[in-house]
Amino acid sequence: MKQLPSAKIIGEEDDDCDYSSDEAQSMVIRETSPEVLALTCPEDLTSIKEEDLVIWVDPLDGTKEFTQGRKQDVTVLIGIAAYGNAVGGVIYQPWYSQKEGGENTGRVMWGAVGLGAHGFTRAEPPADRKVITTTRSHMQKSVQDAIDSCKPDSLIQIGGSGSKCVLVADGTADAYLFASPGTKKWDTCAGEAIIKALGGTMTDVHGGPIKYDADVEFPNRKGVLATIRNHEFYLSKIPSDIMERK
């Protein structure tokens, strides 16, 4: 990339594309937003060197849902990490809503740690509510057991990691819980950054951090737990047999 030539880009659809080519650069959007540029970036972000950035990209999160026509579960994910930590993220929902006549209206959510989250309005849920979102099509025993132990008020099962992060961020769900391998770093980096920008937390189901260095393995082998609040409560409910797995 001409804009960030020293940054590392890792994507699910990674290939040998020459991002500096004229064809690739013709697809780059260079317009800037005065509202965004008016925000004051925290010093710990402005001091990051370009070569320390790792950008995790999933151009079509929710591929299965896309083929099944469940397009509202589909997202485009761009996560930015520095020193192994998620610091910025963009989630684009191409089919966020559909107007009369079939016209699709997309939505872009973005956030950065220290800058907050933007592009949507969060609906603050009741403090004692427990709504969990999880996988629609990979309900292994460990996933079900972890959810059952939390005794949620309700369960939202949808496809795509990005769409689950959206539900936590906008207040529709209180926790994104997936106690199994299956997601990868490009699935979670953008969502983690937005959730952290809201004051929330994303870890594996053991409570350990998810690291995004360029040389890490791609799978999140210890699962995912994301919340805006009460993170320790959900961790405390993970069954011991799951916690004992390496």
C-alpha positions in Angstrom: 0.0 0.0 0.0 1.3 3.4 -0.9 -0.4 5.0 2.1 1.2 2.6 4.7 4.0 0.8 2.9 5.6 -0.5 6.0 2.5 -1.9 7.7 1.8 -5.6 7.6 -1.6 -6.7 6.1 -3.0 -10.1 6.8 -6.3 -11.2 5.4 -8.5 -14.3 5.1 -8.4 -14.0 1.3 -4.7 -13.3 1.4 -3.0 -13.6 -2.0 -0.1 -12.2 -4.0 -1.9 -9.0 -4.9 0.4 -6.0 -5.5 -1.3 -3.3 -3.4 0.9 -0.7 -4.9 -0.2 -1.4 -8.5 -2.2 1.2 -10.4 -5.2 -1.2 -10.5 -5.2 -1.7 -6.7 -4.7 1.9 -6.0 -7.6 2.9 -8.2 -9.9 1.2 -5.7 -8.5 3.1 -2.7 -10.9 5.7 -1.3 -8.8 8.8 -0.3 -11.5 11.2 0.7 -11.3 12.2 4.4 -13.9 13.2 6.9 -13.5 16.6 8.5 -15.5 15.3 11.6 -13.0 12.5 12.1 -10.0 14.6 11.5 -11.3 17.1 14.1 -10.9 14.4 16.8 -7.8 14.5 19.0 -5.9 11.2 18.6 -4.4 9.9 21.9 -0.6 10.2 22.2 -0.2 6.5 22.6 -1.7 6.0 19.1 0.1 8.9 17.4 3.4 7.5 18.7 2.9 4.1 17.0 5.4 3.5 14.2 4.1 2.4 10.8 6.2 -0.8 10.8 4.5 -1.8 14.2 1.0 -1.9 12.6 -0.6 -5.1 11.6 -3.9 -4.8 9.7 -6.2 -7.8 9.8 -8.8 -7.9 7.0 -11.8 -10.1 6.4 -13.4 -8.9 3.1 -16.5 -11.2 3.6 -17.2 -12.3 7.2 -20.2 -14.6 7.2 -19.5 -16.3 3.9 -21.9 -19.1 4.6 -24.7 -16.7 5.5 -24.0 -14.8 2.3 -24.6 -17.9 0.2 -27.7 -18.7 2.2 -29.2 -15.2 1.6 -28.8 -14.1 5.2 -27.0 -11.0 4.1 -27.7 -8.9 7.2 -25.2 -11.2 9.1 -22.5 -10.3 6.6 -19.8 -7.8 7.4 -16.5 -6.5 6.1 -13.9 -6.3 8.8 -10.7 -4.2 9.1 -8.8 -4.4 12.4 -5.7 -2.5 13.3 -3.3 -3.8 15.8 -0.1 -2.4 17.3 2.3 -4.3 19.5 -0.1 -7.2 19.4 -3.1 -5.3 20.7 -6.3 -4.3 18.8 -6.3 -0.5 18.7 -8.7 0.4 15.9 -11.4 -1.2 13.9 -14.0 -0.7 11.1 -17.0 -2.9 10.6 -19.0 -2.4 7.4 -22.5 -3.9 7.2 -23.4 -3.8 3.4 -26.9 -5.0 4.0 -27.7 -3.3 7.3 -31.2 -2.4 6.3 -33.5 -2.6 3.3 -35.8 0.2 2.3 -39.0 0.0 0.4 -38.3 -1.0 -3.2 -35.4 -3.3 -2.2 -32.7 -0.6 -1.9 -30.0 -1.7 0.5 -28.6 0.7 3.1 -25.2 0.0 4.6 -23.7 1.1 7.9 -20.1 1.7 8.9 -19.1 1.4 12.5 -15.6 2.3 13.6 -13.7 2.9 16.8 -10.3 3.4 18.2 -9.1 3.0 21.8 -9.1 6.4 23.3 -11.3 7.9 20.6 -14.5 6.1 21.3 -16.8 4.3 18.8 -18.7 6.0 16.0 -21.2 5.4 13.3 -24.0 4.1 15.5 -25.9 4.8 18.7 -25.5 2.4 21.5 -28.7 1.5 23.4 -27.7 1.0 27.0 -29.3 -2.3 28.3 -30.6 -2.9 31.8 -27.8 -3.6 34.2 -29.1 -7.0 35.3 -29.9 -8.3 31.8 -28.0 -11.3 30.3 -28.4 -11.7 26.6 -25.8 -13.8 24.9 -25.0 -14.0 21.2 -23.2 -17.0 19.7 -22.8 -19.1 16.7 -25.8 -20.2 14.5 -24.2 -23.2 12.9 -21.4 -24.5 15.2 -23.1 -25.4 18.4 -20.6 -27.9 19.8 -21.1 -29.3 23.3 -18.5 -26.9 24.8 -20.4 -23.9 23.3 -23.7 -25.1 24.6 -22.3 -26.0 28.1 -20.7 -22.6 28.5 -23.9 -20.8 27.5 -26.1 -22.9 29.8 -23.8 -22.2 32.8 -24.4 -18.5 32.3 -28.2 -19.0 32.5 -28.9 -16.2 29.9 -32.3 -14.5 29.7 -32.2 -15.1 26.0 -29.8 -16.3 23.2 -29.2 -14.7 19.8 -27.7 -17.1 17.3 -26.3 -15.5 14.2 -23.5 -16.1 11.7 -20.3 -14.2 11.4 -18.0 -13.0 14.2 -18.4 -9.4 13.1 -22.1 -9.4 13.4 -21.9 -10.7 17.0 -19.4 -8.0 17.9 -21.9 -5.5 16.4 -24.7 -6.8 18.7 -22.5 -6.4 21.8 -21.3 -2.9 20.7 -24.8 -1.5 20.0 -26.3 -3.0 23.2 -28.5 -5.7 21.6 -26.5 -8.4 23.4 -24.5 -8.3 26.6 -22.0 -11.0 25.8 -20.5 -12.7 22.7 -19.6 -16.2 23.9 -18.0 -18.9 21.8 -16.2 -21.5 23.9 -14.6 -23.3 21.0 -11.9 -22.9 18.3 -13.3 -21.6 15.0 -12.7 -17.9 14.8 -9.5 -16.4 13.5 -7.7 -13.1 14.2 -9.2 -11.3 11.2 -12.6 -12.2 12.6 -12.1 -10.6 15.9 -9.5 -7.7 15.7 -11.9 -5.1 14.4 -14.7 -6.0 16.8 -12.3 -6.1 19.7 -11.1 -2.6 19.0 -14.6 -1.2 18.8 -15.7 -3.0 22.0 -12.5 -1.7 23.8 -13.2 1.8 22.5 -16.6 1.6 24.3 -14.8 0.5 27.6 -15.5 -3.2 27.0 -13.3 -6.3 27.0 -12.6 -9.2 24.6 -10.5 -12.2 25.8 -10.4 -15.9 25.2 -12.8 -17.9 27.4 -9.9 -18.5 29.8 -9.6 -14.8 30.4 -6.3 -14.5 28.4 -5.7 -11.7 25.8 -6.1 -12.3 22.1 -2.8 -11.2 20.5 -2.5 -9.8 17.0 1.2 -9.8 16.3 2.2 -10.5 12.7 3.7 -13.9 13.6 0.8 -15.3 15.8 -1.1 -18.3 14.7 -4.4 -17.3 13.0 -7.0 -19.4 15.0 -8.4 -18.3 18.3 -8.0 -21.7 19.8 -9.3 -20.9 23.2 -12.5 -19.3 22.0 -13.9 -15.8 22.4 -15.7 -13.8 25.1 -16.6 -10.2 24.5 -18.6 -7.9 26.8 -19.0 -4.2 27.6 -19.5 -4.9 31.3 -19.6 -7.9 33.7 -16.8 -9.7 31.9 -15.6 -11.4 35.1 -19.1 -12.8 35.7 -19.2 -14.6 32.4 -15.6 -15.9 32.9 -16.6 -17.2 36.3 -19.3 -19.3 34.7 -17.2 -21.1 32.2 -17.3 -24.8 33.1 -14.1 -26.2 34.7 -13.6 -28.9 32.1 -13.4 -26.1 29.4 -11.1 -24.0 31.6 -8.8 -27.0 32.0 -8.3 -27.5 28.3 -5.0 -26.2 26.8 
